[in-house]
Amino acid sequence: MELAVFVLFGLAALVSAALVVAHRNPVYATMSLVVTLVSTAVLFVLLGSPFLAALQILLYTGAILVLFLFVIMLLNIGRERSSGARSPAQTWSAVILALLLAGSLGRLVWDAHKDSEAPPLDATFVSLRGLSEQLFSSYLLPFELIGLLLLVAVVAASWLARRHEEDEPEVAAPSPEDRP
Amino acid sequence: MNPLFAVPTADLASLAPELLLTAAATVLLLLEAFAPALRRAFVPAGLAATIGAAWLLTGSDSGPAFHGLVESSPLTRAFSLTVLLATALGLLAAPGYLRRARLLAGEYPALILWCAAGLLILIRSTELLTLFLALELFSVALYALAAFHRRSARSAEAGLKYFLMGAFVSSFLLYGVALLFGETGSTRLDGIAAALAAGNGSPGLLLLGSLLVATAFAFKLSLVPFHAWAPDVYQGAPSPFVAFLSVAPKVASAVVLVRLVTLFADSPIGGRWPDVIALLAVVSMLAGNLFALVQRDIKRMLAYSGVAHMGYLMIPLASPGNAAWRPVLVYLVAYALMNAGAFVVVSMLYPSSDDQHPIAGLSGWGYRFPALGICLTVCMVSLGGIPPTAGFIGKYLVFLHAIQHQQLYLALVGIAASLISVVVYLRVVYMLYMKPEIAAPQDVAPDFGGQVAAVVAAAGSLLLGLWPALLIDWAVASLPVG
């Protein structure tokens, strides 16, 4: 039963992840990403961490991907136009290199762990209490750093996005030939 | 309150410089919102916070803090002071530019101070999660600052290019951290070292993980082949910010790279590490200087020269060990002074928000702006590694280290690359003094802060070159014996 669930959702995660990259329409690509994230959430449950799975669905699929969809729809991004720049040779060399990387990575992981069985996560460690005790004692500093990082990102984004009254274009867009 | 979650006072005290920088940035941002009339005082206030942080830093205690996620030692303090020096120089030069470009706002000093706080934490972190977050903290601030001139398309291009490449490289770092954690079961550097020494984990995956982590910092150092962002970002970003960008993040990233390479090279997976670093050093030194030779834009030229300088900096790492720290520290202090000084002068001599900074535009200006001309000349001579300047002392120690560790070829390549670079830098001096003036300067009005920064940088380069004992004694006192 567990193996069947693993195979099903593992395959779903892989196929939908490939679709995210391959699909020309950004809305479909985002929806494929939803499937990827939900499938990995199921894998988290199988690994014994329901809390992480719930967070994954709440935050990533619930909040972040909805934001993606909003942006795509607000900007009205249509199908990706195929740029003439990409030649078949480029595509194929990229595919071959990606397969080589995947193959050697897979080989390394297989060699390293074919005999060992990963121990299940400690239930008290991944419990809500266990996680928060870790987060707010040993890892308090990274937790606060994330807060600061978000503040910096918000300030940075608002500076770049805000329109000031004194802002009128005064510098022309660069032309490609004026670069040495 | 549950005592489990109480933060010991000693931990907070050890974080005092970072806390001061962060708090000052936040206050500046609030003042921007509620008291915009004070805008002219924002950058000086940021400068005061930087100096205050440096003062707190010199008085802080050594030892680990926050459950060993960060540490403080004479070594981290020495490099942190170098970062704060670059921050102060960058801030001093900023008001003139910001006023001209009508960008005077609290966000600029706030982002610089947050960035400096992130760099200080990066230097001190001994755990990969903290390290990653500190890297993201300073990187996000850098991306926004590169695009700070919102009305300039080149500045936006610089910010976007830096952001896209930086985000891509962050994923390399995370992948590497995941592999290292998966194989060793620890994200702490000492835990990883112990697991490596015990022979835990698969050597292949560990090697891949360590290479991925090192790649991220090689990108921040703009070593060849991870240098492609540097010329475009330097050219488009505001010049006083480039004085900061071209120095401070490199100091912090170099510290992490020395830590990591020393860690990996001592372990069973370390066999080929010195060769990898030596290759990066040779390629960066040669390619950086050769590309710098053909640039017409002074900011792009300095970008490629920065690539070459990071190549020289890698030479001591090709024979890792505690002995590598001393040349690295001396080199970085010299680099901070001369490179920040060069960009500070450039920001005053090229005042328009026009995106071109032709070297030929400086023709004959050495007589028109005697003080700035001399400062730029000293910085160029120092960058070229000609005595009696700090740049010479840095290069001397780096090459000496290579020779002492039986890597004569690295020293020879370095000397050959330096010879090429002399042509690069003396071309600027030649333009300043030997050519007739072709264009009268327009709107060049060097401001007081910028001139102070330029004089401090140039005088520092000269002083440390004339009395190297000042710098070397300080480095010896700060660093473990090697």
Interface residues (C-beta under 8 A of the other chain):
Chain A: L105 L108 V109 D111 A112 H113 E133 F136 S137 S138 Y139 L140 L141 P142 L145 I146 L148 L149 L151 V152 A153 V155 A156 A157 W159 L160 H164 E166 D167 E168 P169 E170 V171 A172 A173 P174 D178 P180
Chain B: L4 F5 V7 L15 T22 T26 L29 F66 H67 L69 V70 R102 A105 E107 A110 L111 W114 A117 I121 L129 T130 L133 A134 E136 L137 V140 A141 Y143 A144 A147 F148 R150 R151 S152 A153 R154 E157 G159 E183 G201 S202 G204 L205 L208 V294 Q295 R296 D297 R300 S353 D354 D355 Q356
